[in-house]
């Protein structure tokens, strides 16, 4: 895979990590009161008792005991993953070849490539015209053959 494709893939990776980070933090963050002037939200369910919490933990082992669900550790893990991806991106950028000769050399190279592109375009145009001419000849011969075939048939 070339360096530009790797850079594009790394940018997509960084975007996905950032998206997942923000979504995870938004999903798992505990509610915080913005102002003392706002009323407390109504309680939607009774607080769990020790027995129901133990039963829920036994039924679902990925609750609070799992290190991935620890809200205080998640930001650290997610930010470390994001920093690692950014460092990989920086390493790919550092691996890019340096522009040689400055702006004048680059402009000269662009002009050379443009001239080469024009020559190739002219050659392709000639080939296209020759192919269209040959297609017309083949169509003419096909029509003549079809007409001759129909003319050989005797009327009933």
Buried (B, 14 or more C-beta within 10 A) or exposed (E): EEEEEBBEEBEEBBEEBBEEBEEBEEEEEEEEEEEEEEEEEEEEEEEEEEEEEEEEEEEEEEEEEEEEEEEEEBBEBBEEBBEEBBEBBEEBEEEEEEEEEEEEEEEEEEEEEEEEEEEEEEEEEEEEEEEEEEEEEEEEEEEEEEEEEEEEEEEE
